[in-house]
């Protein structure tokens, strides 16, 4: 939901320019917003009679902030788009194994969730995406990794550090550790 007029203006401008995109960063007490963020593409906007807007978006790319700015009441930035470093040969074969292992771990974790939690996730984020046929086909890596990052119980700063990573290996290794910790926590929860 967008409440403030300045953000409604930002959304309107992104729609009028045809890009239908804007950047989103988490707040930072010192700089105003973090040094890394995600470009969001507007899928739908519903304007409410009371002036609010419901904006449906999907993340399309990552960026690093080069400089901070301000325009008409909202934050702006000059950015540099991030892309994962590609690998090949034996390194790619090892990466594929890690990818498949972490995907299975993620699938097992998601399947093990209580139905009410699973239903909430599916209703908001959709199902766990299938594995991508080419793990390096996208500049930001497999879609399922980003879905998982959105649904895992992580603090925003931890999500931000994963968002900033530019190697799929590092992101998958970190995700594997997080899944191991989350799974251990689940085992300690009483069954209801």
Buried (B, 14 or more C-beta within 10 A) or exposed (E): EBEEEEBBBBBEBBBEEEEBBBBEBBEBEEEEBBBBBBBBBBEEBEBEEEEBBEBEBEBEBBBBBEEBEEEEEBBBBEBEEBEBEEBEEEEBEEBEEBBEEBBEBBBEBBEEBEEEEBEEBEEEBEEBBEBBEEBBEBEBBBBBBBBBBEBBEBEEEBBBBBBBBBBBBBBBBBBBEBBEEBEEEEEEEEEE
